[in-house]
Amino acid sequence: MDIRKNDAVQIIAGKDKGKTGQVIKVARSEGKIMVEGVNIVHRHMRPRTAQDKGGIVEQPALFDASNAMIICPSCHKKTRVAHTVIDGKKTRTCKHCGASLDVKAKAKATAKKAVKKTTKKKVAEEKPEAPVSAE
């Protein structure tokens, strides 16, 4: 399955066709996804304790992943997913513009590298130098 959590998707089939949203949950074994604001179902909840309220609760439900297409973060079009090898790693890319769909993963990796570099510089700066004698 090419869809991952936090991907922006557009629904292409079913009662919510045309809606867009962010993926909340992915059930890989079932081939289903849950998108916020899409496929809303009513669930009748019984109060578990005296303080809890019962009633009808609206919540998103799982639906088949084949009914959704990923929206490319760079060209903002719904797209099929291509797989390319970049820097020795297999990444998901957009079929339209060729941009990587794993932008957030790259941003996190570069942020971690930047944090490591700055902490190394701070440690190097904090080390006191040997005192110079006045003789």
C-alpha positions in Angstrom: 0.0 0.0 0.0 1.4 3.4 -1.0 -0.7 5.5 1.4 0.8 6.4 4.8 -0.4 8.2 7.9 -0.5 12.0 7.6 -0.7 11.9 3.7 -3.2 14.3 2.1 -5.7 12.3 0.0 -8.7 12.9 -2.2 -11.6 10.4 -2.4 -12.2 9.2 -5.9 -15.2 6.8 -5.3 -18.1 6.3 -2.9 -20.5 8.6 -1.1 -17.7 11.1 -0.2 -16.3 11.4 -3.7 -14.3 14.6 -4.2 -13.6 15.3 -0.5 -10.1 15.7 0.7 -8.5 15.1 4.1 -5.5 13.8 6.0 -5.0 10.1 6.7 -5.5 9.4 10.4 -5.0 5.6 10.5 -3.8 2.9 8.1 -4.8 -0.7 8.4 -2.3 -2.5 6.1 -3.5 -6.0 6.7 -7.1 -5.1 5.7 -6.0 -2.6 2.9 -8.1 0.2 4.5 -7.5 3.7 5.6 -9.3 6.3 7.9 -9.4 9.9 6.7 -10.6 12.8 8.9 -14.0 14.2 7.9 -14.7 11.4 5.4 -16.9 8.3 5.8 -18.6 9.6 9.0 -20.7 7.0 10.7 -23.0 7.3 13.8 -22.1 5.1 16.7 -24.5 4.6 19.7 -22.4 4.8 22.9 -23.5 3.5 26.2 -22.3 5.3 29.3 -19.5 3.2 31.0 -19.6 5.1 34.3 -22.1 7.4 36.1 -20.1 10.4 34.9 -19.9 9.4 31.3 -22.6 10.5 28.8 -24.1 8.1 26.4 -25.6 9.1 23.0 -24.9 9.1 19.3 -21.4 9.9 18.4 -20.2 10.7 14.9 -16.8 9.4 14.0 -14.8 8.5 10.8 -14.7 4.8 9.7 -12.2 2.8 7.7 -12.7 2.5 4.0 -10.8 0.8 1.1 -7.5 2.5 0.2 -8.2 2.0 -3.5 -11.0 4.7 -3.2 -8.4 7.4 -2.4 -5.5 9.0 -4.3 -2.6 10.9 -2.7 -2.3 14.6 -3.3 1.2 15.8 -4.2 2.5 18.4 -1.7 4.4 20.3 -4.4 2.1 20.3 -7.4 -1.2 19.9 -5.4 -2.7 17.4 -7.9 -4.0 13.9 -7.1 -1.5 11.5 -8.4 -0.4 7.9 -8.7 2.7 6.9 -6.8 6.0 6.0 -8.5 8.9 4.4 -6.7 12.4 5.7 -7.3 15.7 5.1 -5.6 17.3 8.3 -4.2 20.5 8.1 -2.2 20.2 4.3 -2.0 16.7 4.5 -0.5 13.4 3.6 -2.2 11.1 6.7 -2.0 7.6 7.5 -3.2 7.5 10.2 -5.9 4.7 12.0 -7.8 3.9 10.8 -11.4 3.2 14.3 -12.5 6.1 16.5 -11.3 8.5 13.8 -10.0 8.7 15.4 -6.5 9.1 13.2 -3.5 6.0 12.4 -1.5 8.1 11.7 1.6 8.8 15.4 2.2 8.1 15.3 5.9 10.5 12.4 6.4 13.2 14.3 4.6 12.5 17.4 6.7 12.7 15.4 9.9 16.0 13.8 8.9 17.5 17.2 8.0 16.2 18.7 11.3 17.8 15.9 13.3 21.1 16.4 11.5 21.0 20.2 12.2 20.3 19.5 15.9 23.3 17.1 16.1 25.6 19.7 14.4 24.5 22.5 16.7 24.9 20.4 19.8 28.4 19.4 18.7 29.4 23.0 18.2 28.0 24.0 21.6 29.9 21.3 23.3 33.1 22.4 21.5 32.5 26.0 22.5 31.8 25.2 26.1 35.1 23.3 26.7 37.4 25.7 28.6 40.8 26.3 27.1 44.0 25.8 29.0 44.9 28.9 31.1 47.7 31.0 29.7 50.4 31.7 32.2 51.7 35.3 32.5 55.3 34.3 32.7 
